[in-house]
């Protein structure tokens, strides 16, 4: 289905291809033996030029559960990038040792560049404030598993919408589904980029923007919380002023529907109070586990194991 293909942004796969991945991920979740050891002898390279917990470890867990092996680095100082090696040369070299490459890089467009010079598939694990397509697959699978469908939803995005690559990817992917409404909740300094709202207008997707989380809560089927990302700020004072502007609390959850699901790409800092974790509508840790299943399905498809 997807054998030999790279994944750089959500539009690289059709809705039908994503739905097949979700079905495969659900089968992996239900049948422990499904696809186990199918990747024996295959090698995945994980190149993380930025810190990661869930994305890197879930990819490595996915490959190990498929029976394959992993190599790579968790920070650029341990690679020849620290010596000035170009990204293209790093990719060409690593491709000599691996069957696929997963890469996170702080520079927007880095994964696209990597895919153009790599003889093996490249999977974008986040490129600056641009895209994070496998997090989007995780988000969509979670919505599908917990809501039963990805259509006819009002989705609220809250927090850092300017630099939040997970927001950009999810909005772009959801815009292809039917009867979707989006509400963007952010301070003026962190509004969603104009290219996202322009895309939504072009595709006739209903959306609204607000500065107040409480106003949006009663309408939402899905609330996608995000942290204000310290690493994207040039000015420490701006970060300190904005970092705790939205905090999801038990009181705010009382305004929401009983069927709401709360998602977060994690890591969480202060934007969701720990008390919310006990609410059955809090799905962010289940979301992290679904990420492993969908990445197993993705790797199995790209490596031609199914």
N, C-alpha and C positions, 0 to 999 in steps of 0.2 A: 504493500500500500504506500508506504513512505520511504521505502528502502533507498538509502544513499542520499536523502535530501537533508538540507540544513534547515534550521528553524531560527530565524532572525527577528521576526515580528509576527504578531498574531495573524495577519493576513496571508502568511505563507501557506497556511492550511485552510481548506474549505470547511464550512460547517459540517458537511457530511464526513470529512476526514476526522474532524475533532470528535464528532459523535461516536465514530468507530473506536477512537482512542478511549473515550469515556466508558464505552461498553466493555472494552478489554480491561480497563482499570478496575471496573466493578467485578469482573470475573476473577481477576487476581486477588481482590479483597476477599471474595467468597470462597475461592478454591486455593488453598495454600500451596498445592503442588503444581498449579498451572504456571507454565513457563519456567519453573525452577530448573536450573542447570542448563537451560537452552542456550545460554551465552558462554558456555565453557570454552576457554581459549581466546575469548575476545577481551580487548583492553580499552578502557575509557580513560582519557586524559582530562583532568579537572584543573583548569588554569584560572586561578582566582587572584586577580590583581587588586581586588578590594575584599574586605572582610566578609565572611558569610558563615552562618551556622546551618540553617535549615536547607538552603539550596544546595550547598556543597555536600553536606552529610546525607541528604535525601537522594542525591544523584549517586553517591558512592554506595549507599545502602541498596539502592535500586539495582546497580550493576552487580554487586555481590550476591544479591538474592537471585539474580538471573544466572549466577554461576561464573561470571566474568571477574576481571581484576581491574584495579584502578591505579593510576599514577598521576603525579602532578604536584602542584604547590598551592599553599593557602595564602601566600602573600608574596609580592613581587621581589622583595629583598632576597629571597632564596633562589631566584632564577637569574639568568644572564641579562634580564632586563635591567638589573642594577648596574650592569657593566656597559649599558648603552645599546644592547642588541635591539634591533627593530622588531616590532610586532610581527611583521611578515616573516622575518627569519625565524622567530620563535615558533610560529605556527608551522612553517615548512619542516622544521626540525622535529617537532613533537609528532607531526603526522607520520613520520617514519616509524614511530613506536606504537601508535594507537589506531584503533578502528573508528573512533569518533572523538571529538573534542567538545568539552563544555567550558565556556569561558565567561568570566565576569571581568569587566574593565570600566574604569571611571570615565573613559572618553566615549562620547556618543558617536555611533557609527563604527566602533572598533570591531564589533562582531561581524558586520557586513564586510569590512575589509578582510577580516580573517577568513570568511567563507570564500572570498574571491581568490585567495592564494592557497587554499587548503585542498588537497586531493581527497580528504575524508570529510564526512559531515561535521558541521559546526553548529552547536546549540548555544544560543545567546542566554546567558544566565544573569543578564543585566548589563546595560551599557549606559553609564551616566544617568541622566534624567530622561532617557529616551524610552526603552522598552524592556520588558521582563516577561517574555511570552510563556515560559513554563510556569511562572507564578499565575498567569492568566488561566492556563489549563487547570491548575490546581483550584483556582477560584471558581471556575465554571463547573468543574466536577463536584465541588462542595455544594454549590447551589443546586445542581441537579440531584444530588443524593439527598439533600435535606428538604428541598422544596418539591421535588418530583419533576420539575420542568424549568427551563431557562427562559420561558416566554411569559409575557403578561406580568411584569414586575416593575416596581418602583425602587430604584437603587440609589441610595445616598452615599456620596463620597465625602469624607470629612477629614480636614487637616491640611497637610502639605500637598496641594493639588498642582502646584507649579513644578516642583522637582520630582514628584512621586511617579516614578516610572511604572509602578504596578497599577496606579490609577489610569495612566495614559493607555497602557496595554488593555486593561479590562474594559475601559470605555470604548475603545476601538473594536474590541471583539463583540461586546454586547450590542453595539449598534447594528450588527448584522442579524440580530434576532428580532422577532415580531413583538409588538406591543410593549416596548421597553420605554420607561420614563426615567430620567436621571435628574438628581438634585445634587448640586455641588455646594458644599458647605466649607467655607474657608475665610480667613481674613483677606483684606484687600491685597496685601503683599504676596499672597500665595494662591491667587486664583488660578483656575485651570487654564492652560495655554490656549491662545486663540486658534491654533490649528486644530485643536480638539473640538471646540465649539463650532468652528467652520465646517468640520466634517459632519457633525451631528445635524446641522442645518441642512447640509447638502443631502443627507439621507432621511430627512424629515423625522428625526428623533426628537421627541418632546423633552425639553430640559429647562431647569431653573437654577438660579444661583441665589444663595442667601449667606448671611454672616452668622445666623443664629441656629444652633443645632436643635434647640427645643422646638422651634417652629416647624422643622422638617420631620421630627420623630414620628408623629401620628400617621404620616403618609407612607412610611417606608416598609418595604418587604425585606430589603437587605440593607444593612448599614455597613459600609466599608470604612473602618477607621484606619488612619495612618498617623505615624509619628512625624513631628517636625524634624527634619533631618539636619543635624548639626553639621555634617560633612559637606552639605551643599551651600552653606552660608559663607560669605566672605567677611561678614561683620558679626563679631561675637555678640555685640549689644542687640542686634536685630534678633538673633537666635534666642537670647535670654528673654526678650520681650514677648516673643511669639510661642515659645515652646510649650507652654501650658494653657494656651488659649482655649482649647477644647479638652474637657475631661468627661468621659462617659461614666456616669455614676448610677447607683441604684435608683436615685430619684428620677433621673432622665429616662431610665429604662421603663419606669412606670407610665410614661407617656406613649410608649410604643405598642404596636400590635402584639398579640399573643404568639403570632406565627413569625414574628421578626427573626432573622438570623443576623448575628453580628460577626463580621469577618475582620481579619487584620492580617496583613502579610508578615507581621512580626519582623524585628524585635519590637516589643512594647517598652515604652519608657514610663510616662505618666498619663498617657491619653485614655487609658481604660483603667478605672479603679479595680484593684484586686477583688473587691467585693462582688464585682460583676461576674467573675469566673464561675461562681456557683449558680448563676442564672442558666437554665437549660437553653436559652436562646444564644448564649455565648458559644460560638462554634470555632474559634480560632485555633484551638489545639487539635480538634478533629481535622480542621483544614490542613494543618501541618502533616498529618498522617496521610490524608488523601494525596498530598503532594508526592509522597514516595510511590504510591500506586500508579499515579498518572505518569510519573517519570519512568517507572518500569515499563509501562505500555509504550511510551515514546521511544525508549531505547530499543525495545524489542522490535518495533516497527522500522526504525531507521537502520538498524543492523540486519534486518531481514530475518529475524528469528521466528517470525510468524508468516 
